[in-house]
Amino acid sequence: MQLPIARTDEELRTLLSHLRAGGHTLALVPTMGALHAGHRALMQEAKRHADRVLVYIYVNPLQFGPNEDLSRYPRPFKADLQACMEEGVDGLYAPSDADVYPQGFSTTVHAGSASEGMEGALRPGHFDGVATVLAKMFGRIRPDVAVFGEKDYQQLCVVRQLVADLDMGITIIGLPTIRDTLAFSSRNAYLSENAKQTAPALYRTLTQAAQTIQTGTPPAQACKEAKEAILKAGFEAVDYIELRDATTLAPLQTYHPPARLLAAARLEGVRLLDNVPV
Ligand code: AMP
């Protein structure tokens, strides 16, 4: 069966009326494409929460900084289409920049407190860009449910806060990170074979640090030791490694479960993000 694709606002309205016909519930899977096993797992999860699943692929310029990889971000549309068909989703929405941000567009959303620090500090404006595009997509699509990965844990918390604070009435589902030797990420494509051998050290170190925190090591000490271990494994730099409250993302000086240990580190100039529950 062919996968219905909407590219314009009008096509989206037609597609939505088909998907919604008969009172079906709708789950949305927002992505930037270059779909991998992590995205596929989100699609499978989405099916468990609604009658119909819509995937969107949109590389949102608003969430990229001036020195980030917007122009070289992978866009393998044919393969993405194939992945959506294989997963049996019910529709794909792939709008253009001109359609999402037409001339005269000027209203943006300022992400809440969950956006402070970590990615929010290193990528100014990033979460405002994420919150803005999601407010628009949620408004256009009006899904019952939207599914996100814990891979981008801070983003997941920002989205939960956005939906609660602005009364969007959408159920947000967070799915644990899918990984083989390393967490699936569209940016893994930038890594050399050598770096792919080094990369799993990030998750391994975070897992060990989480255990030491749970057995009484002060978080600051555990984070310092983890940073040293990540550098020793071959990463060029550790942007941050922090223990945060798992829901509010407030920084934690002492361990109170449920907490989350989040890190970003650079390998061959590629920023790899990971996080674990504590
Ligand atoms: P992206 O296309 O990178 O914007 O990611 C789209 C969605 O897929 C986000 O909700 C991500 O958190 C999620 N995602 C990315 N990688 C993974 C992974 N390895 N496991 C689970 N979800 C993921």
Residues whose N, C-alpha, C, O or C-beta is under 5 A from the ligand:
A	BS01	AMP	P30 T31 M32 G33 G38 H39 V147 F148 G149 E150 K151 D152 L175 P176 T177 I178 A183 F184 S185
